[in-house]
Structures are given as structure tokens and as C-alpha cells.
Amino acid sequence: MPTAPHPQSTDELYQALQENDRRPYGRARTVTAEELVDAAEQFAEPVPLIHALFELQEAYTYGSEPRKSPVVFARLLTLFDEQPDVFDERLRHMLFWRFKWVANALRALPEVPLASLRQWLTEMRDRYEKAGLGLQPYYGQAYQLAAHVGEDATLAYELWAGRTRTGLSDCEACEICERALYHLAAGDDERALRAWEPVLAGKESCQEEPARSVSYALLALLRTGHPDRARELHLAGYRACRRNPSMSGEVGRHLEFCALTGNEARGLELLAENRSLFDEVDSPLGLFDFLTGVEVLLQRVESLGHGELPAAGYSGRTWTVAGLRAEVRGRADDLAARFDARNGTTAHTDRRRTRLDRAPLLDALELTLRTRGLDDVAPAAPVAAPAARAEASVPDALPELILRARALDAQGHPDAQACWARLRTLVTARDYVHPDDPAVGPLVRLRADLLADEASRTDDDEYAVAAALHEEAAGLYQDAGEPGDAAVARACALLAEAGIAAEGAEEPEAKAAAFTTAHEAMVRLHEETSGLTPHQEARLLRMRATSLGLRLQTSRSQEHIAPVFAEVDLLLAFATRHDVAVQVSGALLLRASTHAMTGDLPAAVTEVDALLDRLKAHGPAWHLPRTLGLRGRLQLGLRDAQAAYADLAEGVRLAADWPADAVDTVRLHGDLAEACMHLGRPDEALAHLTRSAELELRRDNRTDAFCAYSNAAQLSLDLGRVEDCIALLDSLLAEPDVAAGEVDDRLVAQLRLTRARALHAGEDLKAATTEFVALAAESAGWDDDPGSHAMIAAETAVLLGESGEFVRARQAAGQALAAHARSPRYEQLSNCLRELARLQAQQQGPEGLPDALAFLADAGKVADEARAAGFEARGRSLDTALAYEHGRVNAYVGEYEDALAALEKALVLLGEPGAEEDHAGEWAECVRLAAAVEGIYLERPAPALTRLDTAVPRLTALGHTEAAEPLTALAARLRDEE
């Protein structure tokens, strides 16, 4: 099936070639290139065919199909020999440049005899000499062949490296990499890194660089004591080569890096992301490098005792780490043997053995914000408590275990979870025999206990599940002759049913009524149940108070405050009288929370302080982290971030002694992140956000986890940690449930949007634009949220404008305007349209002025709408920004009088500068541009100097000396030119 319409003219052919050039390398681009060669042959003109053949050879070269690249080049060489005059200077340059591509392709094929490789280099030399071209590129290829074969490459290196570069030499970045690899092979890491520095620092780059150099430099950086630099380069370098068949060797080296730095789990994740390379890489040399890196990783994972973990491998079957390692080892050994047989050396076997024999270079290097171990990859068994204490809390004898579980549960002790978990395993076993012990009671009672425990561990929003489990438990307790426990279970069910009713109600009054009904039913249940033990009665009182607390939380009604305090006082008095410590603490916590709900934060803090004193003296100790968490949140409300930080940090420290579910460690980390942000500690905040997300994942609260990770990604982007942001989001988007579409599509879209913005911030404009275009197309269907579509389409339009694709940018801006009409986004749309006008004028000059002015006209309509709606922008007004942009646009295209008039208008709208830094800076920039237009381009220095000499003292007097500096510099320049 054709991938594109068949070109009917050479113009259409050239357009199709340009469109194909924008596609990523891979099978789709290659197939299209093949079709375009077929199409070019119909025109009976050599030049279109030459262009099509060059595009096809490029697709084969960067699509990892080295067997086909020389065949295409042979056709080009024949055309050159037959019709040299049709090759203009550019085409001739491309032809001679690609002799090197063919040399690289032939080296990658072990079936090509060594004599044929040398013959090709001789052909290249003869052709270069005949054309009068310098031979440095030939000597470069001769050196690379010597290094590949494993000969003593010193002489070949010197013959190449000592020669002057020519116009056909490999780019600076590629040659730097070859020189560095020579030193690396000699064991001189320091010298290799010094050679690599211009590439690793981003000063030299090309199609494959710095990604290629980075992959080789990673281990050298570790060996020379630069782990942080290695981490930084791994993130950026891996992203540049992932899923790229022509860079499979580079991917393999990143897998090796993960294996040698304690990041085996990340290595398996990256392997899964690159699974397609097993089948797509057609280059034996690239595949050899890739498979060796894969084997280093799998060997390490297996050596750590995780050989049965799943691993992504060749398509068509399911692999374990051990099984894939065996398969990879056989294939890589075969490739090494084939290359060595062709080359007459043992170089490839030796290099492979060196990589496989390397010991880990670091025990652990934190590579990403989402740190995972191999245990996180395996299906995890829930851990109820720190191992040492959990083991001590779970008796071996069954009767003792049952009684211990009930006793701990009555206390509200977290260790009860471990006991119930053990009992659940025992009871569900086929050979379970219930103890015939009056103290233990019948099996039906134990089943009720297990149901009640299961119900208590449901998520907060799983009301229906909790209600059903509690009701079933109540029935079983009744059957077991335990009316007190049955009453407690029914009260729990009533509370869950109230949650269902409140969730389904629309009006606050109806929501509150659901809890009123539940409370009334609980009071009746309490009054009608006799023989309650103190801890059962205290639990009923606690739920009565909780139901009224939830009613207050829902209604925020003054009339609902006093009933809560009354119930809490009743609970506190009863629990104190009967020494039910856990409910004394619960009552005091409810009282503090109620004060907080009513807005009396100081009273809430006083209550919490008293509770903390009691907990430290009498316990229960496991309530301390939660209570410290509440006081931390209260301090945040009182804007005392330092006190909040101290409480929350102490809460996190104490929480480590207890199961995460028992103390809500997730919330502690989330609140601590907020405190850190208030204190100006964003990096620490980021650590707590990711920890919170990780804990949510372990509890299988995936939506909450992804939301926390989304916040972490945005924060890392705000901090300028672009690669950290992208790596985190790549990891999340590769999760199986995300890839399968099982996670909320809007949440996934938010993750992708943040990633696209990070790609833009990281100057990967092509990838960012591709993602934005896809998001704009998807969000067009969000009928319930046109505002988000307007925002996404607007950002997409700007990126297309940055790429010079103004036709597509206008289409995206049109979509944004249409969505904006349904859900206004005045500031975002104005910013977008003004930026598009600036970009078009800047890139196209006078030719782009009409379209630029059309964008500004649309921005003017948006400003009119905003003014009519009473909208106020966060910074300068939309009218002011529009006038300033008219000035810039006209200045870019040489319409200086119009530019000056627009800037004068902007200054009037801005008004005089004041104490605000932002306003003064905008005013100063507008003055500077107006003076530059007037004094330099309109050649009227006198009024321009008057403008500047008036503005500078005004800014200086207000303390805005930094804003005045550019004006002072411009004034000095104008005086020098007078």
C-alpha cells in the first residue's frame, strides 16, 4: 500500500521529498523513500532521480539497513560517471561525502570480505585524487577500519589525525569522538574526556552527536570520579538515541551503564522501551553492540537472584531474564565470531569479554527522580510493618495468633495488620483446621474479623465495597453471638452508606442530611445494643462523632459545630473513664480538627499541643506521626512554614517505625513538600513529592500516584531540571496500564503536555512540536473542556511558528480561537497571536508583514473581548502588550515610523514607572526600543537621546539601576555615532 500520493510532477516530487525528510528515521520513512525513487524514474530527468536516491540512501543509512545503502550509492556513482554535469556543486559534495557512508556500511557487514573493504577504500582514494580533493577523509576511514579490525592502529591514527581537515572531513564532533575513542582504547580515560569536552558540553554536534560520544564516555566519567556528570549525560544522551535502530549500539551502552551503577530496574525499563530494536536492527555491527550491552544488564540482574523476572526480548514469545540472556549470549557470540573470522583477529570477542567481565562501578547512583529497585519490578507482597517488629508481633501458635490479632485490633495497634494478614493466609488454605478453643470462638467469628479488617483497609472513596464488607461482617458476628462487634460493624457500614449517599447528592444540604441520618441510626444502634465492652462502646461513640464531623465538613454550617463538640466530649469522657487510650487520642484529634474546620487555627494548635504532650507521656506512639502531621498542616495555615517543616519532618522520621497505611506517610511527604516550597527548598520538595508518589504506587493508588508524579515533573521543569522531568515522564508513560489506555486520558494528556513543554525547554523543537500537534488533535474532541484545547492549540501554533511552518501555525491558531470562543482564554490567546506575529516578521521580514499584522489583528479582537468582559491580565494589559508588539513587528520589517508610533502608544498605556520591578523593566525596554528605532534606524539621535536622558535618572531615582543600564549603554552608543 502506498504511504503517500504518487507525485504527478517534479514539483510534487520535491515537495514529497521535503515532507519525508521531516519524518523520523524508520520503516515508514524508508518505504516512502523507496516509492519516491520509483516515482522519480517516470520523469526521465536525472536530477529528480538523484535527489530521490540520496534521500533513499539516507533512509537506509539512518534506518540501520547497511546492506542496501551501498546498492543505492552504486546507482548514484553510475549516474555521476555517465552525466557528471547534472551534479551541481551541492550534489557533487554529497556524492563524495557519502563514500564514507558506504565504508561504514561495509564494515558493519561480516559477510563482506576484508579485501573488499580495502578495495573500496582504494576506490575512494582514487576518486578523491582524480577530483583533486584532499585525502584526510580517506585516511580517517583507513584508521576506522584498522581500529575495527583490531590491528595496531597507531600509524593509521597518526596519518589521519595529523592531516589538515577538508570540506569533506567528518564534522568536528564526529572526529572528536574518534580521537577520544583512540585514547579510551589505550586506557587513558582522562585524555579521552579532555578530547570529548567540546562535544559533551554541547559546543560541537551533528546528527549522531553528542549522543554517540555520551554513550562511550559514561563509564570513563565514573572511573574518573564524575558520577553526577555521568548521570546528567545519561539522561540527555539516552533520550537522543532511544528506539533508534541506527543507534542501537548507543542504547546498549546505556543499558550497560545502568547495570554497573545499581540501576538494574531502570535498565530493564529501558530495555522494554527499546524492545523493537531486537527485530528492527539490520546492521550486524550495531546489533552486536546492542546485544552485548543487553547481556551485561541481564547478566547483572541474574547474578542478583532475579533471573525469573520478566524481560522484554525478541517478539513472538514471553521471556525471563535468564531465558533472554541465554538467547542473547548465543547470538552475540555468533556475531563476534563472524566479525573475527572476517577480520582475522579476536578483537570483537575480546571487546565483548571485557564488557561482560566488568564489575559494577558504583553500588548505587540515583539516575532519575523515580528510583526503583528490582524488588519493585517483581510482584510485591504487601509489607505490613518493619520486619523485625512484625515477626515479633505474629505468634506461631494459631490460638495465640487469633487472640493477639483481636487484642491489637482493640487497641488500634498497627501490628494487627500483620496478624490479620497471616490469619487470612492460613484460613484460606485447604487444610485449615480451626482451633477448638472457647477463648478463640467459632470459625464464623474469625471470618467476621477478617472481613472487618478487609473493610477497614479499603480506600477512602470505596464506600460501596466497605459498606458491603462491613454488613457481611455484622451478619457473621451476629451468627457468632457477638452483638457488640456486630453493632460496631453495622455502624461502620452506616458511615460508608452515608458516604455513598453524599457522593451521589448534588446539594450541600442533601450531602449533610446523609450524615445526619447515619448519626441518628448510630445513636439508635448504640442504645439498642446491650453488653458492649468499653472498647466497643468507645468505637461506637467515635463513629457517632465522626459522622457529625463529616457533616460539618460537608455543610460548613455554624449550627453543626456544637453537636460535633458535644459528641467529642462524650467520647473523651467515656474513653478517659475506661482508659481506652486510642479513643482518648482520637477524641482530642477530632476536637482539634473541628477547630481547624471552623477556622480557629490557634485553638486547633493548642488542642494538638496538649494531645502531643499526652501521646509522648501515655501513647499510643503510632498516633504521634499523624498528630505531628496535623500540627504541621495547621502551621502551614498560620503561614509558619519553618514550624510546619519541623513538625512534618519529625512526623516523617517517626513514621518510619510504623506501616505506611497506619500513619498516612503519603500525606506527610506531600505536606512536607509544600513546607519546603514555602521555605525556598524546591529540590527537597521534589524529593518528598516523588517519595509520596512512590508510596501511592506501592498502595496501588495509581491515579493519586500519577498525579503526585505529575506535580513532581512540573516542579522539576520549573527548577530547570529538564532531563529529570523528561526521564520521569517517559518512565510513567511507559507503564503498561498507561500504554493500554487504562489510566484517565486527561491525566495522561497532562503528563504528555508537561513532557512536550520540557522537550521545548530542552531545545528539542522537533520532538516537542510533534507531541504538541498530537495533543492538539486529541484535545479537539474534548467538548467538555474547550479551554484546555484552546491552550494546547495556542502553544502548538507557537511551536510551529518557531519551526517556520506558518501555514500550519495559522491553522492551529484558528483552532485555538474557535475553542476560545466557547471557553475564553484571553491572556493565553493574546500571547500566542502576538508571538506568532513576532516570529513571522522576524523570520520572513517585509514578506511576512501582512500575515504578521493579521495575527495582531486577531490579538486586537481578543483584547477587545477581554476589555468588554472586565478581564484583567496578570501583568501588563493586553492592549499595552499589543501596542508594544506592533512596534516590534514593524521594526523587524523596516517600517520604522509605524514602529515608533506603536511604541509611543505602548508607553502611554504603560504609564510612568513605579516601585514595581516588573513594570519598571517593561517600561525601560519600551523606551530602549523606541530610542533605538528613532536614533539608529530613523537617524534622529537628538530626540532619542532626550528620551534616554529623561528615562535613566527616573529609573535610577526609583532604585531600578539594572533596568537603566541598557538605556545608558544605548545613549553612549548614540553619542559616539554623532
N, C-alpha and C positions, 0 to 999 in steps of 0.2 A: 504494500500500500504506500503511495507516495506521501511524503511528510509535508510537502508544500506544493502550491500550484505550479504547474510546469511553465517556466518563463517562455513568453512568446516573442521577446525581443532582447537585444543585448542590454538595453536599459533595465528591463525587468530582471535579467540575469544578475547584473551588478547589484541591483537592489537586494535580490535574494542572497547574494554572497555576503553583503553587509549585514543582513539580518542573521544569517547563520553565524557570522563572526561574533555576534553578541551572545550566542548560546554557550553554555558551559561545555567543556570537552566531555565527550562520552558518545554512546552509541547513536543517540538521536542526531547529534551534530554530524557524525561521520556518515550516517545513512543519507542525510540531506546533501552533504558534500559529494557523495558518490552520484546522487541523482543530478546534481548541478553540473558535474562533468559530462554526463550523458546529454544533458540539455545543451551544453556549450558546443558539443560536437555538431549539432544541427545547423549552426550558423555559418560554418565553413569560413570562419575568421580565426586566425591563430591566437590573437591577443585575449579574447574572452576565454578561450580554452586554457591558455597559460594561467590566467588568474584562477580559474576553477581548479586546475591541477595543483597550484600552490596551496589553495585552501584545503584540498583533499589531503595533501601530504602533511599539512599542519594538523589536521584532524587525526590522521593515523599516528603521527609522532606523539601528540599530547593525549591521545586516547589509548596509548600503550598497545599499539599494533605495529611493532617494528618490522615484521615480515613484509608488510605492504608498502611501507614508506619508500624503500629503495626502488620498487617497481614503478611507482609514480614518478620518482625523480628521473628514472631512466627515460621515460617519455618526455619529460621536460628537457633533458640533455639532448635528446634526438631533435626536438624542435629547435633548440638553440643551434645545433650543428647545421641544420637544414636552412634555418631562417634567422640568423643572428640579428639582422636589422630590426626585427619586430620586437626585440627585447630592448626597451628603453633603459636608462641608467638604473632606475629603481629595480626593474625586473632582473637586470643583469646582476645587480648586487645581491638580490635574493637568491638567485641561482648559485652563485659561488659561495654564498653563506651556507647554503644547505648541503654542500659537500660534507660538512661536519655532522649534519643530522644523519646522513647515510652512514658515516663512520661509526657514530654512536649506535645506530640500529644494528649494524652488522656485528659489533662487539657483543650485543645483547643476545645473539643467537648462537648457541653452541654448535649447531649443525653447520654453520659457515666455517670452512677450514681457515686456519691461521694464515695460510698462504694467500687466501682470497682477501683477508683483511689487509695484509701488507700490500697486495696488488692494488687495492682500492686507494690506499694512501699514496702509492706511486702515481696513480691516475690523478689524484688531487694535486700532487706536486707538479706534475707535467702541465696540467691545465692552468694552474696559477702562474707558472713560469711563462707559458705561452701568452697569457693575458697580461703579463707584466705586473703581477700582483706580488706583494711581499709574502714571504713563506712562514711568518710567525704562526699563523693559524695551522699550517701543516705540521709544524714541529709540536704544536700543542696537542694535536691528535696523535702524533707519534708517541709523545710522552704518556698520554692517557692509555694507549694500547699497552705500553710497557708496564705501567702500573697495574693494569687489569690482569695481564698475564702473570705478573709476579716476578718479572726479571729485575735485575739491578737497574732501577730507573734513574739513578743519579745523573748519568750522562744525558739521557733524554730530557730530564728535567732542566738541566743547565742549558741545553741547546734551545729549549723553549723559553724559559724564564728570563734568560739573558738577552733576548731579542726585543727590539722595539715593536710596540703594538702597531697594528694597521687597522684600516677601516673594516676589515673582515675578521678581526680578532674577536674572540668571545668577549662579552661585556665585562666590565671591571669586576662586577660581583661574582660572575662565574669563574673568572681567572683567580680572584682572591680565594675562592673556595678550593680550587685545585692546588694552589700553593699551600694553603693551610692543611689540606689532606696529606700533602707530601710530608710536612713536619709532623703531623699526627701519626702517620705510619712509622716515622722514625722514633716515636715515643716522646716527642718534645711537645707536651701539652701547652706549656706557656707560650712558646713561639707560634704554635698554631693559633692560639687565641689572639695573640697580638696581630697576626696576619688577618684574622677574621673580623677584627673590631669594626672596620667601616661597614661591613655587611650586617653584623649583629646589631649595630647601633642604628641601622636603617639609612645610612648615608649612601649606600650603593644597593641597588635592587634590580630585578628583572622578572621575567615570567616565573622562574623557579626559585628565585632568591628573594628574601633570605631564608625561605622555608627549608631549602636543601641544606644550607650551611648550619642552620639551627639544629637540625636532626643529628648532624655529626658532632656538633660542639657540646651537646648536653652533658655527656659523660666526662668530657675534658673539664668542663666547668665544675662538676662535682669533685673530680680528682684534685683540682687546684683550689678547692675551698670556697666556691661561689655558688652555694645551693640556691640562694634567693634569685640570682640572675638566671640560673638554670630553670627554676620554677616559672619565672616570668616568660622566658623564651619558649618553654614547652607549651604554655597556654596559647601564645600567639602563633607559634610555629605549627603546632598540631592543627589548628583551625585552618591554616592555609593549605594543608595537604590532605585533610580527611576526605575519604571517599573518592580520591582522585587516582584513577588507575595508573597514570603516568608518574605518580609519586608514592607508589606502594612501598618502595624501599624506605622512604622517609617515615611512613606510617609505622613500619616495622621497628624502626629505631625509637620511635616514641613509645611503642609497647615495651620495648626493652628497658627504656628509661623508667617506666612505671614499675616494672618488675624489680629493678635494682634500687628503688627508693621507698620500698614498703607500701607501694600503691597498687598492689596486685588487683584489688577490686576495681579501681579505675581502669586498669589495663584491660580487664575483661569487658568493662563497659565500652571502651574504645574499640575493642575487637568486634563486639556486636555491631557497633556503628559502621564498621568497615567490612562487614561480612561479604558484601558484594565483590570485594577485591579477590576473593578466592576464585571466583569464576570469570571476572572481567579482565584480569591482567593477562595480556597475551605476550608480555615480554618475559622470557625465561630469566634474564638477569634481574629484572625488577621483582619477579616472583620469588627468586632465590633470596633476595634481601628481605622481602616481606616475611616469607615463611620462617627464616632464621629468627627474626625478631619475635614472631608469634611463638616459636618454640621456646625462646628464652623465657617468655612470660608463662607459658603453660608448664614448663619445667619447674619454675619457681612455685607456682600455685600447687602443683602436685607434691613438691617437696615439703610444703607446709601442711600436708594432710588433707587437701581439698580436691583430690583427683576426681571425685564423683560429682563435683559441681557442674551445672550445665555450661556449655561453651558454644559460641557461635562459630560455625565452620562451613564446610562445603554444603551447598544446597542439596536437598533430597533426603536428608536424614537428620536425626537428632544426635548431638554429640555431647559427651562428657569431656572434661579437661583431659583426663588420661587417654580417652579414645582418640581425641583430636590430636593430642601430642604425638601419639604413635603414627597417625596418618601423615602429619606434617613432617615428622622426622624422616620417614621413608621418602617422601617427595623431595625434600630439601637435600637429603644425602644424594639422591639420584641426580639432581641438578648440579650439585658441586662436582660429582664425578664426571658429568658430561663436559662441564667447562674445563676441568683439569685435563681431561683426555684431549680436548681440542687444543689447549694451550701448552700441553707438555710439561706442566708443573703441578704442584699440590696447593697452589695459592688459595683457591676457593675453599677447599676442605680445611686448610689451616685457619683461614679467617673465620670460618664457621665455628671451628672448635674453640677459638679464642673467645668468641662471643658467648658460647654456651658454658664455658668454664669460668666466666666472671662471677665473683662473689658480689652480693649486694654492696653498694657503696654507701648507703645510709639505711639505718633501721626504719626511719620514718621521715618523710618530707611532705608536709601538708601542701598538696598541689592545688586543691580547689576549695571553695567555700563549703562544698558538700563532701566532707570527709567520710569515707566508707571503708569498712574492712571486709574481709572475706566472709565473716560471720553474717554480715548484712546481706550478702548475696545469697547465702543459703536460707532456706525456710527457717525462720527463727522461732524457737519455743519461747513462750512468754516467761519472763523472769519476774517473780513476784517481789523479791527482796534481795539485798546483798547476800551472796552465797553463804557466808559463814553464819550469819544470824538466822537465815531461812532454814538451814539444815538443823540448827539447834531448836528451832520452833516447831519442827514437824516430827512428832514421835513415830517410832516404828510400829508399836502395838496398835491395832485397829481401834479398840475401845478407847484407849488413851488419846488417840488422834481425833476421834469424833468429839470427845469431851473437851479436848484442848481447842478445837476449832470453835465450838459453841462459846467457850469461856472468852476467847479472844474476840469473837464477834460481839459479845455483850459489851465488852469494853470499847468496841470500835477500833481495836488494835489492827494495824496494817498487816501484821503477820498472819492474821486469819486467812488472808488470800492464799498464802502458800498451803495452808492446811486444807482449805476447800479444794484447791487445785489437785492436791494429792488424792483426796477422797473422791473427787469426780473421776479420776483415772481408775481408781480401784472399783468403784461401784459399777462403772460401765463395762468392766471386764466380764467375760462369760463365766469365769469360775468364782465370781464374788460370792462370799458367804457372810451374811450379816451376823454380827455377834449376838448371842442370846444373853443379853445383859440388861437388867432393868434400868440401870443408870443410863444406858445408851438409848433405850427405847426402840420402837419398831423401825423397820426399813422405810416405811412411809414417811416418818418424821424426818429421817435423813434426806430423803428425796425432796421433801419440802424445803429443808435447809439449803440444799444445793440450788433449787430454783430461786429462792430468795436471794442467795448470793449472786447468781447469774443476773437477776433483775437489777440488783444494786450496781452492777458494773456496765449496764447499758449506757450509751451516750446520752447526753442531756436532752437531745431532741428526739430520741427514740421512744416517745411516750407510749405508743401503741404496744410495742414489744414489751416494755416494762410493765404496763398495766396487765397484759395477758399473763406474764410470768408471775407477777405478784398474786393475781387472782387464783391461778392454779396452785401456787404455794399455799395460799389461805385455805383452799379446799382440802389439801393434803394434811395441813396442820389440824384442821377440824377432825379429819378422819383419824388422826393420831392421838386425839384427845388433848390437844394443846390449844385451848381457846385464846390464850394470851398472845401466842405467836401468830395465830390466825388473825386476831384483831390488828396486830402491827402490820401484817402483810396486806390486809384489806385497806388500812389507812394509806399505805404506800400506793396501792392501786388507785385509791381515790385521788391522790395527788397527781398521779400520772394521767388519769382521765381528765382532771381539770386542765392539765397542760394541753391535752388533745382539743378540748373544747375552746380554750383560749386561743390556740393556734388557728382554729377554724373561724373564730369570730372576727368581725371587721371593726366594730366599735369598741373603744376602751371600756365602756360600761359593761358590755357583754363579756369581755375578757375578764374584768374584775368579778362579775357575777359568777363565773365558773369557779373561782377560788372561794367565793362566799359559800356557794353550795357545797363544795368539798369540805370546808371547815365545819359547816353545820352537821354534815354527815359524820365527820370525825368525832365531834363532840358527842353525838348520839351513840356512836360505836363505843366510845370511851365509857360513857355512863352505863351502857348495857352489858359491858364485859366485866365479869367478876373474876376474882382470883389472880389479878395481874401482879406480876413480880415488880419490884421497884424499877428495874431497868426497862421492862416492857412499858410500864406506865410513863416513864420518863420519855421513851421514844414516841409514844402517842402524843404527849404534850409538845414534844419538839416538832412533830409534824403539824400539829394544830398551829403553832406559832409560825412555822414555815409557810403554811398556806396563806396566812394573813400577811406575812411579809411579801409573798409573791403578789398578793392582791394590791398591796401598796406600791410595789414596783411597777405594776401594770397601770394603776389608776393615777398615782401621784396625788391622790386626794387627801386633803387635810383631815377629813373625817375618818380616814382609815389608819391614821397614825396611832392614836391612843389604843385601839384594840390590839395592835401589834405589841406595844409595850406591856399591856396587861397580860397577854399570853406569855410573853417572855418572862415577866416577873413571876408568873405562876410556875413556869418551868424551872426557873432559877431557885425558887423557894423549895420546890419538891426535890430537885436534884441535890441541893445543898443538904436538906434534911436527911436524905437517904444516902448521901456520899456517892452519888453517881458522877464521878469526876468528868467523864467525857461529855455529859449533858450540861454540867455546870459551865464548862468551857464553851459548849455550843450555844448556851443561852447568852453568855456575855458577848460572844461573837455576833449573834443575831442583834443584840442591843446596839452594838457599835455600828453594824451595817445599817440598821434602821436610822440612826442619827445621820449617817452618811447620805442615805436616800433622801432625808428631809433637808439636806443642805447644811446641816450643822456639823461641819468637819472638825472644828476644835473639840466639841463634845465627843465625837466619834474617836478622836485621838486619845482623849482622856480615858474613855472606856477601854480602848485597846491597850493602853499603857498598864491599866490595872489588870487586864487579862494576862498580859505578858509576865507581870510580876507573879501572878498566881501560877502560871504554867511553869515558870522557872523553879518555883518552890514545890509545887504539888503535881505537876504534869496535867494531862498526858503530853509527853515530849513531842509526839508526832504532830501535835497541833501548833507547835512553835513556828515552823516554816510558813504555814498558811496564815497565821496571825501576823507575822512579820510582813508577809506579802500584802495583807490588808493595810497595815500601817504605812507601808511604802506607797501604796496607791493613794492613801489619804494625804501623805506628804506631797505627792505629785499634784494633787488637787489644791493644796495650800501653796504650791509653787516653791517648795523647798526641795529642790532636786538633790541636793547633797545629802539631806537626811533620808530621802527616799532611797537613794543609792545605797546608803549604809544598811538600811533595813532589808532591802531586797537582796543585796549581796550576802548578808548574813543568812537570809532565808534560803538562798541557793546552796550555801555551804551546809546548812543543817539538813536540807532536803536530801543530800547525798546519802544520808543514813536510812532513808525510807524509800519504799516503792514510789515511782513517779506518779502513779494514779492516786496515791494516798495523800499527796501534798500539792498536787497540780503544779509540778515543776515546769510544765509548759508555760503556764501563765507567769510564773516567777521570772523566767527568762525573757518573756515578752515585755513585761513591765520594766525589767532591768534595762532592756534595750532602750525603752523610752526615756528612762532616767539618764542613761548615758548620752543620748542625743541632747537632752537639756543641758548637760554638763560639758558639751563640746567634745565628747569622746566617741566619734562615729565609728571608728574601727572596732572598739569594744562593743558598741551597739550591734554591729554587724555580726560579731561572734555570737552574741546572745540570740539574735534573730534566727541564725542558722541552727543553733542548738535547739531552740523552740520548735523549729520546723522538723528537725530530725526526730525529736521526741514524739511529735504528732504522727510522723510516719510509722514509728515503732508501735504506736497505738492503733495504727491502721486508719487514722483520721486523715485520709489523703487530701480531701478538699482543703481542710484547715492547714495541712502541711504545705500544699502548693501555694496557698495564699501567703503564708509566712515566708516561704522561699521567694515568692514574687516581690514582697516588700524588701527582702534582703537583696535581691537582684537590683531593684530600683535604687536602693541605698548605695550599693557598690558602684553603680553607674554615676550617681551623684558625687561619689568620692573620687571619680576618675579612674576607678579600677575596672576598666573596660573589659579586659580579657577575663578577669574573675567573673564579671557579670555574664559574659557570653558562655563561658565554660559551665557555669551553674545552670543557665537556661538550656543549654544543649543537653546537659545530663537529665534535666526534668522532662524535656520534650521527647527524649528517647525512652522514657518509661513505657512499658508495654500497654498500660491502660490509657495513657495519653495517645500513643500511636494508634490504638484501636478505637479511639473516639469515645471512650467510656467516661472521660472526665468532662465536666461542664465546658461547653465550647467557648463561652465568653471568658472563662478563666484561662483557657489555653490561648485564646486570642490575646489576652493581656500579656501573657508570658512571651508570645511571639512579637508583640508590639514593643515590649521593653528590649527584646533581643535585636529587633530591627533598629531601634534607636541607638543601641550600643554599637552595632555594626557601623552605623553612620558616624558615631563619635570616634570609632576606631579607624575611620577613613577608608572603610571598605564600602565604597559608594555603590558598586555594582550589586553586591550581595544585599545591602540594605534596601536598595530600590526594588530588587526582585521580591523581597519579603513584603515591603510596603504595598506593592502593586497587588500581590496575592491577598493581603489583608483588606485592601480597599474593595476588591471584587467580592470577598466573602461578606464584609460588613454592609455591602449594598443591600443585602437581604434582611438586615436587622430592622424590620418595620417597627419594632417596639423601642428602638434606640437610634433614631436618625442622627442625634447629636454626636454619638461616637463615630458614626460613619463619616459625618462632616469633618471631624477632627482628623481621622485617619486619611481620608481622601485629600485633605489640605496638606498634610505632611507628605503624602505621596507626590502631590503636584510639585512641591518644592524640591524634592529629591530628583524628580525627572527634570526639573529646570536646571539643577546643578549639573546634570549629565548632558545638558544641551538639547534634550528632547522636548521642545516647547509645544509641539502638536499634542503629544500625549499629556504634557503638563496641563494644557488648556482643557483637555477632556476631563482630567482628574479634578481640576478646579471647578469645572461645571458640575460634576457630581457633588462636590463639597457644597457648592452654592445651593443646589437643589435640596440637599439634606438640611442645610442651614435654614432654609425657608420653613421647614417643618419644626425644627428644634434649634433656635438661634445659638450660634457660637461666634458672637460678634468679633471678639478680640482675635481668636484663632484664625478666622477667615480673613480679617484685615491684615494680619501679619503675613499670612500665606500670599495674598494677592500682591501686597507691596514687595515682598521678597521676590516673587516671580517677575515683577516689573523691573526690579533692580538687576536681577540675573540676566534678563533678556537684553536690557540696554547695555550692560557691561560686556556680555559675550558677543553681541551682534552689532553694537554701535548704531549709527543712524538707520540702518536697515531694520533693526528691531524696534525702533521707536513706536510705530503705530500699534504693534501688539502690546508693548510695554504700557502705553497710555491706555489701552483697552483694559488691562489688568487694574490700573489705577482708577479707571472709571468705575469698575466693579467695586473696588475698595471704597470709593466715594459713596456708592449706594449703601454699602454695609454701614459706613459711618453715619449716614442719614437715618438708617433704620435704628441704629443704636441710640442716637440722639433722641429720636421720637419715642423710643421705649424707656428713656431715662437711664440707660446703661452707662456705667462709669468704668473705664478701663483701670487696671491696677496701676499702670504707670502713667505716661503722658496720654493725653486724649487721642482718640483715633483721628480726629481732624488735624491735630498737630503732627502726628506721625505721617499722615498722608501728605501734608504740605512739605514736610522735610523730604519725603521720598520723591515727590515731584521735582524738588531741587536736585537731588542726586541723579535721578534718571536723565533729566535734561542736561546736567553737567557731563554725564558719560557720553552723550551723543553730540556734544558740542553746541547745544542750544543754551548758551550762557546767559543771555538776558532773561529767558524764561526761568532758568535755574535760579538766578539771583532773586527774581520776583517771588518765586515759591519759597525760598529760604527766608526772605524778609517776612512773608506771611507766617511762616513757622515760628519765627522769633516773637512776633506779636502774640501768637496763640500760646507760646510757652510762658510769656511774661518774664518779669525780671527774676534773676537768680535769687535763691534764698539760702537758708541754712542747710537744706536737704542736699546730701551729696549727689544723689541720682539726678535731681532736677538741675543742679549746677553743672554737672557733667554733660547733660544733653544740651543745655543752653550754650556751653562753651564749644561743643562740637559743631553746633549750628552756626555760631559766629565764625569759627575757623573755616568751615566750608564756604560760607558766604564771602569771607575775606579772600580766600584762595581764588574763587571764581572771579571776584571783582578785581583783585590786584594782579593776578597772574594771567588768567585767560582773557579777561576783558581789558587788561593792560591799563587799569586805573588804580595805581598804587596809593595815591593820596587818600581817597575816601576809604580804601581798605585799611590803611594804617590808622586813620582816625577811628575806625570801628574797633580795631585791635587795641589801640592805646586807651580807649574808653573801657573796654571789657576787662583787660588784665588787672588794673587797680581794683575794679569792682569785685572780681573774684578773689583777689588777694586779701582784700579787707574782710571778706566773709570767711577767710581761712581755707579757701579752695586752691591752694598753691599748686597742687598736682594738676588740676584741671586747667590752670592758667599756663602751664609750661608749653603745650603745643602752640598756643597763641603767641607767646613770647618768641618761640623759635620761628614762626611764620613771619612775624614782624621784622625780626633780624634779617631774614632772607629777602624780604621786600626792600628793606633799606639798602642791602648790599647790591641789589639789582638796579637801584635808582641811578 
